[in-house]
Amino acid sequence: MRFTEVNLFGVYVAPLSVMLVAAWFVTIALRRVAARCGLLRHVWHPALFVFAVYVIVLSSMVLIVANWDRHV
C-alpha cells in the first residue's frame, strides 16, 4: 500500500495520524484488560509499560498496512 493522504470529512490527513488514533484505542482496550487481570500491579512503571505497548501496537499496525498488498 502506498501511504497517501486520507480524506477525513474534506480534510486531507496523513495516514499515520489515523493509525496513531487507532493504535491509541487498541492500547486503551489492552490497558483495561491488563488492569482487570492485575498485570499493571506487577510492572515497575505502569505509564512506561503502557507507552511501550502503544509503540508496539502502532509499529505493528504500520508494518501490517505497509505489507498489505504483498499478502492480498
PDB file as gemmi writes it, atoms N, CA and C in Angstrom:
CRYST1    1.000    1.000    1.000  90.00  90.00  90.00 P 1                      
ATOM      1  N   MET A   1       0.835  -1.182   0.000  1.00  0.00           N  
ATOM      2  CA  MET A   1       0.000   0.000   0.000  1.00  0.00           C  
ATOM      3  C   MET A   1       0.871   1.234   0.000  1.00  0.00           C  
ATOM      4  N   ARG A   2       0.465   2.179  -0.774  1.00  0.00           N  
ATOM      5  CA  ARG A   2       1.123   3.471  -0.721  1.00  0.00           C  
ATOM      6  C   ARG A   2       0.502   4.288   0.387  1.00  0.00           C  
ATOM      7  N   PHE A   3       1.315   4.964   1.117  1.00  0.00           N  
ATOM      8  CA  PHE A   3       0.811   5.804   2.197  1.00  0.00           C  
ATOM      9  C   PHE A   3       0.417   7.153   1.600  1.00  0.00           C  
ATOM     10  N   THR A   4      -0.834   7.266   1.194  1.00  0.00           N  
ATOM     11  CA  THR A   4      -1.336   8.516   0.642  1.00  0.00           C  
ATOM     12  C   THR A   4      -2.297   9.151   1.638  1.00  0.00           C  
ATOM     13  N   GLU A   5      -2.587  10.401   1.408  1.00  0.00           N  
ATOM     14  CA  GLU A   5      -3.453  11.141   2.328  1.00  0.00           C  
ATOM     15  C   GLU A   5      -4.852  10.540   2.367  1.00  0.00           C  
ATOM     16  N   VAL A   6      -5.475  10.650   3.525  1.00  0.00           N  
ATOM     17  CA  VAL A   6      -6.822  10.143   3.739  1.00  0.00           C  
ATOM     18  C   VAL A   6      -7.755  11.341   3.822  1.00  0.00           C  
ATOM     19  N   ASN A   7      -8.847  11.290   3.068  1.00  0.00           N  
ATOM     20  CA  ASN A   7      -9.834  12.359   3.100  1.00  0.00           C  
ATOM     21  C   ASN A   7     -10.765  12.111   4.280  1.00  0.00           C  
ATOM     22  N   LEU A   8     -10.656  12.941   5.293  1.00  0.00           N  
ATOM     23  CA  LEU A   8     -11.449  12.802   6.501  1.00  0.00           C  
ATOM     24  C   LEU A   8     -12.352  14.022   6.631  1.00  0.00           C  
ATOM     25  N   PHE A   9     -13.601  13.893   6.168  1.00  0.00           N  
ATOM     26  CA  PHE A   9     -14.584  14.976   6.187  1.00  0.00           C  
ATOM     27  C   PHE A   9     -14.081  16.216   5.446  1.00  0.00           C  
ATOM     28  N   GLY A  10     -13.435  15.994   4.317  1.00  0.00           N  
ATOM     29  CA  GLY A  10     -12.966  17.098   3.498  1.00  0.00           C  
ATOM     30  C   GLY A  10     -11.594  17.616   3.861  1.00  0.00           C  
ATOM     31  N   VAL A  11     -10.970  17.050   4.861  1.00  0.00           N  
ATOM     32  CA  VAL A  11      -9.631  17.459   5.276  1.00  0.00           C  
ATOM     33  C   VAL A  11      -8.686  16.297   5.002  1.00  0.00           C  
ATOM     34  N   TYR A  12      -7.630  16.558   4.274  1.00  0.00           N  
ATOM     35  CA  TYR A  12      -6.653  15.521   3.984  1.00  0.00           C  
ATOM     36  C   TYR A  12      -5.671  15.411   5.146  1.00  0.00           C  
ATOM     37  N   VAL A  13      -5.586  14.211   5.696  1.00  0.00           N  
ATOM     38  CA  VAL A  13      -4.672  13.966   6.819  1.00  0.00           C  
ATOM     39  C   VAL A  13      -3.715  12.838   6.437  1.00  0.00           C  
ATOM     40  N   ALA A  14      -2.598  12.812   7.091  1.00  0.00           N  
ATOM     41  CA  ALA A  14      -1.615  11.763   6.844  1.00  0.00           C  
ATOM     42  C   ALA A  14      -2.147  10.430   7.373  1.00  0.00           C  
ATOM     43  N   PRO A  15      -1.841   9.345   6.684  1.00  0.00           N  
ATOM     44  CA  PRO A  15      -2.343   8.051   7.144  1.00  0.00           C  
ATOM     45  C   PRO A  15      -1.761   7.652   8.505  1.00  0.00           C  
ATOM     46  N   LEU A  16      -0.591   8.156   8.824  1.00  0.00           N  
ATOM     47  CA  LEU A  16      -0.011   7.845  10.127  1.00  0.00           C  
ATOM     48  C   LEU A  16      -0.847   8.427  11.258  1.00  0.00           C  
ATOM     49  N   SER A  17      -1.452   9.595  11.039  1.00  0.00           N  
ATOM     50  CA  SER A  17      -2.270  10.182  12.100  1.00  0.00           C  
ATOM     51  C   SER A  17      -3.519   9.342  12.358  1.00  0.00           C  
ATOM     52  N   VAL A  18      -4.075   8.739  11.324  1.00  0.00           N  
ATOM     53  CA  VAL A  18      -5.219   7.846  11.512  1.00  0.00           C  
ATOM     54  C   VAL A  18      -4.778   6.598  12.279  1.00  0.00           C  
ATOM     55  N   MET A  19      -3.597   6.088  11.937  1.00  0.00           N  
ATOM     56  CA  MET A  19      -3.079   4.911  12.643  1.00  0.00           C  
ATOM     57  C   MET A  19      -2.726   5.229  14.093  1.00  0.00           C  
ATOM     58  N   LEU A  20      -2.275   6.460  14.365  1.00  0.00           N  
ATOM     59  CA  LEU A  20      -1.992   6.864  15.744  1.00  0.00           C  
ATOM     60  C   LEU A  20      -3.245   6.780  16.606  1.00  0.00           C  
ATOM     61  N   VAL A  21      -4.349   7.273  16.073  1.00  0.00           N  
ATOM     62  CA  VAL A  21      -5.608   7.248  16.822  1.00  0.00           C  
ATOM     63  C   VAL A  21      -6.108   5.817  16.992  1.00  0.00           C  
ATOM     64  N   ALA A  22      -6.019   5.017  15.936  1.00  0.00           N  
ATOM     65  CA  ALA A  22      -6.468   3.627  16.019  1.00  0.00           C  
ATOM     66  C   ALA A  22      -5.622   2.833  17.020  1.00  0.00           C  
ATOM     67  N   ALA A  23      -4.314   3.066  17.011  1.00  0.00           N  
ATOM     68  CA  ALA A  23      -3.435   2.374  17.959  1.00  0.00           C  
ATOM     69  C   ALA A  23      -3.736   2.795  19.390  1.00  0.00           C  
ATOM     70  N   TRP A  24      -4.125   4.063  19.578  1.00  0.00           N  
ATOM     71  CA  TRP A  24      -4.454   4.529  20.919  1.00  0.00           C  
ATOM     72  C   TRP A  24      -5.690   3.814  21.456  1.00  0.00           C  
ATOM     73  N   PHE A  25      -6.715   3.622  20.587  1.00  0.00           N  
ATOM     74  CA  PHE A  25      -7.919   2.911  21.022  1.00  0.00           C  
ATOM     75  C   PHE A  25      -7.616   1.453  21.348  1.00  0.00           C  
ATOM     76  N   VAL A  26      -6.756   0.821  20.569  1.00  0.00           N  
ATOM     77  CA  VAL A  26      -6.363  -0.565  20.865  1.00  0.00           C  
ATOM     78  C   VAL A  26      -5.604  -0.617  22.181  1.00  0.00           C  
ATOM     79  N   THR A  27      -4.742   0.357  22.415  1.00  0.00           N  
ATOM     80  CA  THR A  27      -3.968   0.391  23.656  1.00  0.00           C  
ATOM     81  C   THR A  27      -4.868   0.615  24.862  1.00  0.00           C  
ATOM     82  N   ILE A  28      -5.889   1.453  24.715  1.00  0.00           N  
ATOM     83  CA  ILE A  28      -6.835   1.666  25.813  1.00  0.00           C  
ATOM     84  C   ILE A  28      -7.519   0.352  26.175  1.00  0.00           C  
ATOM     85  N   ALA A  29      -7.937  -0.397  25.158  1.00  0.00           N  
ATOM     86  CA  ALA A  29      -8.586  -1.685  25.414  1.00  0.00           C  
ATOM     87  C   ALA A  29      -7.621  -2.660  26.087  1.00  0.00           C  
ATOM     88  N   LEU A  30      -6.383  -2.706  25.612  1.00  0.00           N  
ATOM     89  CA  LEU A  30      -5.396  -3.605  26.224  1.00  0.00           C  
ATOM     90  C   LEU A  30      -5.060  -3.175  27.650  1.00  0.00           C  
ATOM     91  N   ARG A  31      -5.024  -1.868  27.891  1.00  0.00           N  
ATOM     92  CA  ARG A  31      -4.743  -1.378  29.246  1.00  0.00           C  
ATOM     93  C   ARG A  31      -5.855  -1.772  30.219  1.00  0.00           C  
ATOM     94  N   ARG A  32      -7.089  -1.701  29.764  1.00  0.00           N  
ATOM     95  CA  ARG A  32      -8.205  -2.107  30.627  1.00  0.00           C  
ATOM     96  C   ARG A  32      -8.158  -3.598  30.931  1.00  0.00           C  
ATOM     97  N   VAL A  33      -7.808  -4.392  29.942  1.00  0.00           N  
ATOM     98  CA  VAL A  33      -7.680  -5.841  30.169  1.00  0.00           C  
ATOM     99  C   VAL A  33      -6.537  -6.119  31.146  1.00  0.00           C  
ATOM    100  N   ALA A  34      -5.417  -5.414  30.964  1.00  0.00           N  
ATOM    101  CA  ALA A  34      -4.270  -5.620  31.858  1.00  0.00           C  
ATOM    102  C   ALA A  34      -4.587  -5.177  33.280  1.00  0.00           C  
ATOM    103  N   ALA A  35      -5.329  -4.100  33.430  1.00  0.00           N  
ATOM    104  CA  ALA A  35      -5.697  -3.635  34.764  1.00  0.00           C  
ATOM    105  C   ALA A  35      -6.672  -4.602  35.428  1.00  0.00           C  
ATOM    106  N   ARG A  36      -7.583  -5.137  34.641  1.00  0.00           N  
ATOM    107  CA  ARG A  36      -8.557  -6.074  35.201  1.00  0.00           C  
ATOM    108  C   ARG A  36      -7.894  -7.388  35.625  1.00  0.00           C  
ATOM    109  N   CYS A  37      -6.881  -7.807  34.870  1.00  0.00           N  
ATOM    110  CA  CYS A  37      -6.171  -9.049  35.215  1.00  0.00           C  
ATOM    111  C   CYS A  37      -5.111  -8.835  36.290  1.00  0.00           C  
ATOM    112  N   GLY A  38      -4.809  -7.593  36.614  1.00  0.00           N  
ATOM    113  CA  GLY A  38      -3.827  -7.309  37.658  1.00  0.00           C  
ATOM    114  C   GLY A  38      -2.400  -7.230  37.150  1.00  0.00           C  
ATOM    115  N   LEU A  39      -2.218  -7.139  35.841  1.00  0.00           N  
ATOM    116  CA  LEU A  39      -0.863  -7.080  35.286  1.00  0.00           C  
ATOM    117  C   LEU A  39      -0.169  -5.766  35.610  1.00  0.00           C  
ATOM    118  N   LEU A  40      -0.899  -4.684  35.637  1.00  0.00           N  
ATOM    119  CA  LEU A  40      -0.278  -3.382  35.884  1.00  0.00           C  
ATOM    120  C   LEU A  40       0.263  -3.240  37.307  1.00  0.00           C  
ATOM    121  N   ARG A  41      -0.186  -4.080  38.228  1.00  0.00           N  
ATOM    122  CA  ARG A  41       0.356  -4.046  39.590  1.00  0.00           C  
ATOM    123  C   ARG A  41       1.744  -4.653  39.651  1.00  0.00           C  
ATOM    124  N   HIS A  42       2.109  -5.462  38.654  1.00  0.00           N  
ATOM    125  CA  HIS A  42       3.377  -6.184  38.685  1.00  0.00           C  
ATOM    126  C   HIS A  42       4.469  -5.549  37.833  1.00  0.00           C  
ATOM    127  N   VAL A  43       4.182  -4.465  37.153  1.00  0.00           N  
ATOM    128  CA  VAL A  43       5.213  -3.801  36.363  1.00  0.00           C  
ATOM    129  C   VAL A  43       5.818  -2.669  37.186  1.00  0.00           C  
ATOM    130  N   TRP A  44       7.056  -2.317  36.860  1.00  0.00           N  
ATOM    131  CA  TRP A  44       7.779  -1.333  37.640  1.00  0.00           C  
ATOM    132  C   TRP A  44       7.194   0.063  37.445  1.00  0.00           C  
ATOM    133  N   HIS A  45       6.898   0.432  36.205  1.00  0.00           N  
ATOM    134  CA  HIS A  45       6.397   1.766  35.907  1.00  0.00           C  
ATOM    135  C   HIS A  45       5.218   1.611  34.948  1.00  0.00           C  
ATOM    136  N   PRO A  46       3.981   1.629  35.452  1.00  0.00           N  
ATOM    137  CA  PRO A  46       2.813   1.355  34.598  1.00  0.00           C  
ATOM    138  C   PRO A  46       2.671   2.296  33.398  1.00  0.00           C  
ATOM    139  N   ALA A  47       2.963   3.571  33.565  1.00  0.00           N  
ATOM    140  CA  ALA A  47       2.831   4.501  32.437  1.00  0.00           C  
ATOM    141  C   ALA A  47       3.850   4.188  31.349  1.00  0.00           C  
ATOM    142  N   LEU A  48       5.051   3.844  31.736  1.00  0.00           N  
ATOM    143  CA  LEU A  48       6.080   3.478  30.769  1.00  0.00           C  
ATOM    144  C   LEU A  48       5.726   2.170  30.069  1.00  0.00           C  
ATOM    145  N   PHE A  49       5.139   1.247  30.796  1.00  0.00           N  
ATOM    146  CA  PHE A  49       4.693  -0.021  30.223  1.00  0.00           C  
ATOM    147  C   PHE A  49       3.586   0.209  29.193  1.00  0.00           C  
ATOM    148  N   VAL A  50       2.626   1.057  29.514  1.00  0.00           N  
ATOM    149  CA  VAL A  50       1.527   1.347  28.583  1.00  0.00           C  
ATOM    150  C   VAL A  50       2.060   2.058  27.343  1.00  0.00           C  
ATOM    151  N   PHE A  51       3.017   2.958  27.511  1.00  0.00           N  
ATOM    152  CA  PHE A  51       3.625   3.632  26.366  1.00  0.00           C  
ATOM    153  C   PHE A  51       4.355   2.638  25.468  1.00  0.00           C  
ATOM    154  N   ALA A  52       5.066   1.691  26.069  1.00  0.00           N  
ATOM    155  CA  ALA A  52       5.764   0.675  25.283  1.00  0.00           C  
ATOM    156  C   ALA A  52       4.771  -0.195  24.512  1.00  0.00           C  
ATOM    157  N   VAL A  53       3.657  -0.523  25.138  1.00  0.00           N  
ATOM    158  CA  VAL A  53       2.622  -1.298  24.448  1.00  0.00           C  
ATOM    159  C   VAL A  53       2.056  -0.484  23.289  1.00  0.00           C  
ATOM    160  N   TYR A  54       1.869   0.811  23.485  1.00  0.00           N  
ATOM    161  CA  TYR A  54       1.375   1.688  22.422  1.00  0.00           C  
ATOM    162  C   TYR A  54       2.334   1.698  21.231  1.00  0.00           C  
ATOM    163  N   VAL A  55       3.617   1.808  21.501  1.00  0.00           N  
ATOM    164  CA  VAL A  55       4.611   1.815  20.427  1.00  0.00           C  
ATOM    165  C   VAL A  55       4.606   0.479  19.687  1.00  0.00           C  
ATOM    166  N   ILE A  56       4.468  -0.613  20.413  1.00  0.00           N  
ATOM    167  CA  ILE A  56       4.424  -1.930  19.780  1.00  0.00           C  
ATOM    168  C   ILE A  56       3.181  -2.068  18.907  1.00  0.00           C  
ATOM    169  N   VAL A  57       2.040  -1.628  19.401  1.00  0.00           N  
ATOM    170  CA  VAL A  57       0.794  -1.712  18.632  1.00  0.00           C  
ATOM    171  C   VAL A  57       0.881  -0.831  17.391  1.00  0.00           C  
ATOM    172  N   LEU A  58       1.383   0.389  17.536  1.00  0.00           N  
ATOM    173  CA  LEU A  58       1.489   1.299  16.401  1.00  0.00           C  
ATOM    174  C   LEU A  58       2.445   0.762  15.341  1.00  0.00           C  
ATOM    175  N   SER A  59       3.601   0.290  15.753  1.00  0.00           N  
ATOM    176  CA  SER A  59       4.553  -0.225  14.771  1.00  0.00           C  
ATOM    177  C   SER A  59       4.024  -1.489  14.095  1.00  0.00           C  
ATOM    178  N   SER A  60       3.284  -2.302  14.816  1.00  0.00           N  
ATOM    179  CA  SER A  60       2.671  -3.480  14.199  1.00  0.00           C  
ATOM    180  C   SER A  60       1.635  -3.078  13.164  1.00  0.00           C  
ATOM    181  N   MET A  61       0.842  -2.066  13.478  1.00  0.00           N  
ATOM    182  CA  MET A  61      -0.152  -1.598  12.519  1.00  0.00           C  
ATOM    183  C   MET A  61       0.505  -1.041  11.267  1.00  0.00           C  
ATOM    184  N   VAL A  62       1.570  -0.279  11.424  1.00  0.00           N  
ATOM    185  CA  VAL A  62       2.266   0.291  10.272  1.00  0.00           C  
ATOM    186  C   VAL A  62       2.860  -0.821   9.409  1.00  0.00           C  
ATOM    187  N   LEU A  63       3.465  -1.822  10.023  1.00  0.00           N  
ATOM    188  CA  LEU A  63       4.035  -2.930   9.258  1.00  0.00           C  
ATOM    189  C   LEU A  63       2.963  -3.734   8.539  1.00  0.00           C  
ATOM    190  N   ILE A  64       1.833  -3.949   9.173  1.00  0.00           N  
ATOM    191  CA  ILE A  64       0.743  -4.695   8.533  1.00  0.00           C  
ATOM    192  C   ILE A  64       0.198  -3.924   7.339  1.00  0.00           C  
ATOM    193  N   VAL A  65      -0.009  -2.624   7.500  1.00  0.00           N  
ATOM    194  CA  VAL A  65      -0.539  -1.816   6.392  1.00  0.00           C  
ATOM    195  C   VAL A  65       0.485  -1.712   5.257  1.00  0.00           C  
ATOM    196  N   ALA A  66       1.742  -1.591   5.604  1.00  0.00           N  
ATOM    197  CA  ALA A  66       2.786  -1.458   4.573  1.00  0.00           C  
ATOM    198  C   ALA A  66       2.914  -2.739   3.746  1.00  0.00           C  
ATOM    199  N   ASN A  67       2.706  -3.886   4.345  1.00  0.00           N  
ATOM    200  CA  ASN A  67       2.844  -5.156   3.638  1.00  0.00           C  
ATOM    201  C   ASN A  67       1.513  -5.740   3.186  1.00  0.00           C  
ATOM    202  N   TRP A  68       0.450  -4.957   3.225  1.00  0.00           N  
ATOM    203  CA  TRP A  68      -0.879  -5.464   2.913  1.00  0.00           C  
ATOM    204  C   TRP A  68      -1.000  -5.934   1.457  1.00  0.00           C  
ATOM    205  N   ASP A  69      -0.431  -5.202   0.518  1.00  0.00           N  
ATOM    206  CA  ASP A  69      -0.559  -5.533  -0.900  1.00  0.00           C  
ATOM    207  C   ASP A  69       0.181  -6.811  -1.260  1.00  0.00           C  
ATOM    208  N   ARG A  70       1.230  -7.113  -0.581  1.00  0.00           N  
ATOM    209  CA  ARG A  70       2.012  -8.320  -0.894  1.00  0.00           C  
ATOM    210  C   ARG A  70       1.275  -9.597  -0.516  1.00  0.00           C  
ATOM    211  N   HIS A  71       0.459  -9.526   0.532  1.00  0.00           N  
ATOM    212  CA  HIS A  71      -0.199 -10.730   1.032  1.00  0.00           C  
ATOM    213  C   HIS A  71      -1.618 -10.908   0.515  1.00  0.00           C  
ATOM    214  N   VAL A  72      -2.151  -9.884  -0.099  1.00  0.00           N  
ATOM    215  CA  VAL A  72      -3.544  -9.989  -0.590  1.00  0.00           C  
ATOM    216  C   VAL A  72      -3.555 -10.360  -2.047  1.00  0.00           C  
TER     217      VAL A  72                                                      
END                                                                             
